[in-house]
Amino acid sequence: MALPYGVKREKTLDIIVHNFGVDAYYDSVLWQKKAVKNHFQKYPEYHYHYVILTNGEILKGNPEDVVVWHANNNEVNDTSVSLCLWGNLSKRKPTEAQIRSLIALLKKLTKKYKIPVKNILGHRDVGDDWTECPGDYLYQMLPQIRKEVESMGIPQWKIDAVNKAKEKGWIISDHTPDEPVDMGTLCAILLNIEKVNNVSLINLAETLAHTILNELKKNGGL
């Protein structure tokens, strides 16, 4: 059963990306603002949590933590944040400013609600097969957008380190580079270090292990 519009969500599992579907006055930000305001006043229950204009400006619609009927799938409506980019994005590409703002907003929301990037979805992904939303151009960009959201603000050396560890078989599960490593994962890496032929890396790993153990002993961790 669908939750009523405007009530607080009990949980937040997904972020659903839409396009506004209007191609008129594409270069007029003022007109876009008026159209978004008018839509929200007439149909607030079918509006979005955020709308991103062509200049990258982010407008707030419904409060971020309430239920909005932005998709036909009621289960998705009950557990998702909805973002919408201005324009018919099957006819034209989103602007660079829109994509920059979208990535920044997605990074903020995924961190706040602990949403995995695989749960950043297009409207057409959630059971509404009849729709082109969020537009063919934007939909094709979503895989790269997910990658950028996941790696945004993470130093390249961290990304490379995780990829190398997975390649070597030291870790077998997905691990975000800015996610704290638990002691079990660290020990698994150190126990498998003999797979490395590079003597310098082995010495480095042994030094790291001794340093960590010493620090744990000092702080009563062992």
N, C-alpha and C positions, 0 to 999 in steps of 0.2 A: 504493500500500500504506500502510495506517495505521501511524503511529508508535505504539509501545507506551505505555501509560499511565505517567505519571510521569517520562518522559525529558525532557530539556531541549528546548524548541522551537528549531528552527534559525532561524526568522524569525517575526515577529509582524506580521500584516497587517490583522487585523480585531478588533473587539470585538463580542461577541454578547450581547444582552440577553435575559434569561429572566424568567419569573415562577415562583414556587415552586408555584403551583397549589393551595395549601391555604387554605381559607377559615375553618377552625375556629380558635378562640381568637385571633381577629384582634387583640384589644386587649391580649393578654397577651404582653409582650415576653419574660418569663421562659419561657413555654411555647414561644415561637418559638425561643429559644436552645437549649432542650432538643431540639426537633424537628430543628433544623439539625445539632446535634452528633450526634444519633442517626443521621441520614441519612448524615453523613460517615463515621461509624464503620462502618456497614453496607455502604455503596456508595461508597467514596472515588473510584473511577475514574469514576463517573457524577456526581460532585459538581461544584461550581463553584469558581472562584478567589475570588469574593467574593459574600456575601449581604447585602442591605440590609434591615434589619428595619423595622417600621412607624414606629418612633421615629427613624429615620434612622441608627441605629447600623450600622456596617459590620463584618461578621464575615469573617475570613479563612478560606478553605477550603483548597484545594490551593495550593501555592506558585505564585506568579504566573507564573513562567516555564516551567512544565512542561505537558505535553500532558494534557488531560482529555477524556473522551468525553462531552461535553455535548450533542452534536448527532449525527444519523445520518450527516452528511456528513463523512467522514474527512479530506478535504482541509482543511475548515474547522477541525476539531478540532486538526489539526497546526499551525495558524498563527494561533490566536485566543486571546484572553482572554475568559473567560465571567463575566458579572455576573448576579445573580439578585435580584429583589425579592420579598419575602415577599407572599403572598396570591394569590388567584385574581383576576387583574386584568382578566378579562372580566366579572366580577360586580361589582366595585367599583373605584373609582379608586385609584391609589397615593396615599399621603399626601404632603403638601407636604414633610415632613421627608425622605421617601424620594427625592423628586425633587431636592431640594437636594443630598443626599449623592450621588446618581447623577451629577448634573452635575459636581460637584467631583471625583469619582473619574474620570469620563470625561476631564475636562480634564487631570488628572495623567497618565493612561495614554496619551492621544493625544500628549501632549508627549514623554513618555518614549520611546515606540516610534515616534514620527513617523508616526502613523496619521492619514490624512485623515478628516474628520468623516463623509464619505459612506460610510466603512467601519464606522460604528457601525450595526449591523444588529439586527433582531429575529430570534428563533429561526426564525420562519416564512419568513424571507427566504433561508435557506440550503439550500433543497431539501426541507425537511420540511413539505410542504404539508398534511399531516394534522393539524398541531398549531395551536392557537389561541395558543400561547406567542409573545410575552410577554404575552398578554392583550389584548383589543381596546382597552381604555382606554389602556394604556401604549403600544401600537403606534401609536395615533392621535397620541400626544404626541411620538413620536420625531422628526419633522421639526423641531418647535420646539426640542426638546432639542438637536439637532445645531446649530441656529443659536446657542443660548445657549452651548454648549461652544466654538464657534468664536470667539464675541465676548467670552467671559468674561475680565474683567480688561483688556480693550482699551478705551482711552478712546473715547468716542463720536465725537470729532473725527477720529480715525484711520479709523473705519469710514465716516464720511461722506466723507472725502477719497478713499478707494479707490472708493467707489460713484460719486462725481462723476467721477473719472478714467475709470472704465469707461463712464459715460454719455457723456462727451465724446469717447470713442474714443482717449484717450491710451494706455490699456492695453487689451489685448483678451483676456488670459488671466486666470484666477482668481488672486487675490493676497490672502493673508491679511494683515490690517492690521499684525500684529506680526511679519511675516516681513521680514527685511532686503531692501531693494531693491538689485538688482544695478545696476552702472553702465550697462549697456545699456538697462534699463528707464527709468532716470532720464534718459538722453540722449534716448530716444524721446519721453518726455513733454516735455522742453525743446524738442526739434525741432518738436513739434506745437503749441507754445504759441500760434502765430499763429491757431489756431482760437478762441482766447479774445478776446472783444471788450472785456473789462474792462481798461482801461489799468493799473489798480492791480495786478491779478493778473499782467499781463505784466511790469511793473517788479519785482514781488516775485520772479517766476521768474528774471528776469535776474540779480537780486541774489543769489539762492540759487545759481545756476550759477557766478557769479564767486567766491562764497565757497568753494564746494566745490573749484573748480579751484585757488584759492590755497592751500587747506589741503593738497591733494594735492601741490602743488609744494613746500611747506614740508617735507612728510614724505617726499619722494623718490618720490611715487607717479606723477609724470610726468617 
